[in-house]
Amino acid sequence: MDQEWAVVDQRIKDMEEVIKTLRGSINDLRKAAQPLRIEHVNKSLKSEAEELQKWTVGVSWYLVLLIVVCVAGGIRLFLQVVNGGAVNGLMMLLSIFAGTLGSSVSALRSVMDRRAHGWEFSTGLKYPEEQPPDKFSRGMVSSFLLRPVLGGALGWIVYVGALSGYLFPAGDPRMEGWVEKMIFWSFLGGLFAKTLLDKLNELFKQLVGQ
């Protein structure tokens, strides 16, 4: 009986040695694979960083082009209004241009700030540091591209609000200072589009009693 237990005990020790050897081999494989894993991650992040850089440049030029078009078009419309053109139609277009200009300026500033802060990769990793948190990421691209459209829509809302007398006393658009007020408020509406929408949402909730 003692001999049988001795055989069993020896087999257990042998199995423990095998397990120990396997664990050592697994640890060696992990250590050997770690540099390869790091290299793969670095290559992926480098590739994504290059893509983010291209998106930053592309979005920036897109916004700069919109700003130039809105400024040039706005000046032309303004001169037509001042010289006695079809006021209502030109003023509506001028408000849309001013709103688009405001949102484009706001978006361009946001792009530059986020780029200066670094990258946020698709994995959630932030480079070069966690702070500040607002960094440029691929998910923000569509927001930057569409924000000028939102500004143009809010410029039109400002135009309607001005005609109704809600924003400032309604009057003849040919009156001195009326056109400048429209441009100013439309530009601010585009520049602070998100804030304006939040305020309109609060106003709507108050109107419906929520």
C-alpha positions in Angstrom: 0.0 0.0 0.0 2.8 2.4 0.9 4.5 1.6 -2.4 1.3 2.5 -4.3 1.0 5.8 -2.5 4.7 6.5 -3.2 4.0 5.9 -7.0 0.9 8.2 -6.8 2.9 10.9 -5.0 5.7 10.7 -7.5 3.2 11.1 -10.4 1.7 14.1 -8.7 5.2 15.7 -8.3 5.9 14.9 -12.0 2.7 16.6 -13.0 3.5 19.6 -10.9 6.9 19.8 -12.6 5.2 19.7 -16.0 2.7 22.4 -15.0 5.6 24.5 -13.7 7.5 24.1 -16.9 4.4 25.0 -19.0 3.8 28.1 -17.0 7.4 29.1 -17.5 7.0 28.5 -21.3 3.8 30.6 -21.4 5.5 33.4 -19.5 8.4 33.3 -21.9 6.1 33.4 -24.9 4.2 36.4 -23.4 7.5 38.2 -22.9 8.6 37.4 -26.4 5.2 38.5 -27.8 5.1 41.8 -25.9 7.5 43.7 -28.2 5.6 42.5 -31.2 2.3 43.6 -29.6 3.7 47.0 -28.8 5.1 47.4 -32.3 1.7 46.5 -33.8 -0.1 49.0 -31.5 2.4 51.7 -32.4 2.0 51.1 -36.1 -1.8 51.3 -35.8 -1.6 54.5 -33.7 0.9 56.0 -36.1 -1.3 55.2 -39.1 -4.4 56.7 -37.3 -2.4 59.8 -36.3 -1.5 60.4 -39.9 -5.1 60.0 -40.9 -6.2 62.4 -38.2 -3.6 64.9 -39.4 -5.1 64.7 -42.9 -8.6 65.2 -41.6 -7.4 68.2 -39.6 -5.9 69.8 -42.7 -8.9 69.0 -44.9 -11.5 70.2 -42.5 -9.5 73.4 -41.8 -9.2 74.2 -45.5 -12.9 73.5 -46.0 -13.8 75.9 -43.2 -11.4 78.6 -44.4 -12.9 78.3 -47.9 -16.4 78.7 -46.4 -15.3 81.8 -44.5 -13.9 83.4 -47.6 -17.0 82.7 -49.6 -19.3 84.0 -46.9 -17.3 87.2 -46.4 -17.1 87.9 -50.1 -20.7 87.0 -50.7 -21.9 88.9 -47.6 -20.1 92.0 -48.7 -21.6 91.8 -52.1 -25.1 91.3 -50.7 -24.6 94.1 -48.2 -23.7 96.5 -51.0 -26.7 95.5 -53.0 -29.0 96.1 -50.1 -27.4 99.5 -49.3 -27.8 100.4 -53.0 -31.5 99.7 -52.9 -31.8 96.1 -54.1 -34.7 93.7 -53.4 -34.4 94.1 -49.7 -36.3 91.1 -48.2 -34.8 88.4 -50.5 -31.2 89.9 -50.1 -31.6 90.3 -46.4 -32.6 86.7 -46.0 -29.5 85.5 -48.0 -27.3 87.9 -46.1 -28.5 86.5 -42.7 -27.9 83.0 -43.9 -24.4 84.0 -45.1 -23.7 85.7 -41.7 -24.9 82.7 -39.8 -22.8 80.3 -41.9 -19.8 82.6 -41.4 -20.3 82.6 -37.6 -20.5 78.8 -37.4 -17.5 78.3 -39.7 -15.4 80.6 -37.5 -16.5 78.7 -34.4 -15.8 75.4 -36.0 -12.4 76.5 -37.2 -11.4 77.7 -33.8 -12.6 74.4 -32.3 -10.5 72.4 -34.8 -7.4 74.5 -34.0 -7.9 74.2 -30.3 -8.5 70.4 -30.4 -5.5 69.9 -32.7 -3.3 71.9 -30.3 -4.4 69.6 -27.5 -3.6 66.4 -29.3 -5.3 63.3 -30.7 -8.0 61.0 -29.4 -7.7 57.6 -31.1 -10.5 55.2 -31.8 -9.4 53.0 -28.9 -10.1 55.9 -26.5 -6.4 56.6 -26.0 -5.5 60.3 -25.8 -2.1 61.6 -26.9 0.1 63.1 -25.7 -1.7 63.4 -22.3 -5.2 62.8 -20.9 -5.7 66.5 -20.2 -7.1 68.6 -21.6 -9.9 66.2 -22.6 -11.1 68.0 -25.8 -8.8 66.6 -28.5 -9.3 66.1 -32.2 -10.9 62.7 -33.1 -12.3 61.1 -36.2 -15.8 61.2 -34.6 -15.7 65.0 -34.6 -15.2 65.4 -38.3 -18.9 65.2 -39.3 -19.7 67.7 -36.6 -17.2 70.2 -38.0 -18.4 69.6 -41.6 -22.1 70.1 -40.7 -21.8 73.0 -38.2 -21.8 75.7 -41.0 -25.1 74.3 -42.2 -26.5 74.6 -38.8 -25.3 78.2 -38.6 -27.0 79.1 -41.9 -30.3 77.7 -40.6 -29.9 79.8 -37.4 -29.1 82.8 -39.5 -32.5 82.3 -41.2 -34.2 82.0 -37.8 -32.6 85.3 -36.7 -33.9 86.9 -39.9 -37.5 85.7 -39.2 -37.2 86.8 -35.6 -36.0 90.2 -36.6 -38.9 90.7 -39.1 -41.4 89.7 -36.4 -39.9 92.2 -34.0 -38.9 89.6 -31.5 -35.2 90.3 -31.5 -35.3 94.1 -32.0 -38.1 96.5 -33.0 -39.4 95.7 -36.5 -39.1 98.4 -39.1 -38.2 99.2 -42.6 -35.0 97.2 -43.5 -33.8 100.4 -45.3 -33.7 102.2 -42.0 -30.2 103.1 -40.8 -28.7 100.4 -38.7 -31.3 97.7 -39.4 -29.1 95.8 -41.9 -26.1 95.9 -39.5 -28.2 94.6 -36.6 -29.4 91.7 -38.8 -25.8 90.8 -39.8 -24.6 91.1 -36.2 -27.3 88.9 -34.7 -27.1 86.4 -37.5 -23.3 86.1 -37.1 -23.7 85.7 -33.3 -26.4 83.1 -33.9 -24.0 81.0 -36.0 -21.0 81.6 -33.7 -23.0 80.4 -30.6 -25.2 78.0 -32.4 -25.3 75.4 -29.7 -26.0 77.9 -27.0 -28.8 79.5 -29.0 -30.4 76.1 -29.7 -30.3 75.3 -26.0 -32.0 78.6 -25.2 -34.7 78.0 -27.8 -35.3 74.6 -26.4 -35.7 76.1 -22.9 -38.1 78.7 -24.3 -40.2 76.0 -26.1 -40.4 74.0 -22.9 -41.7 77.1 -21.1 -44.2 77.7 -23.8 -45.7 74.2 -23.6 -45.5 74.1 -19.8 -42.9 71.5 -19.3 
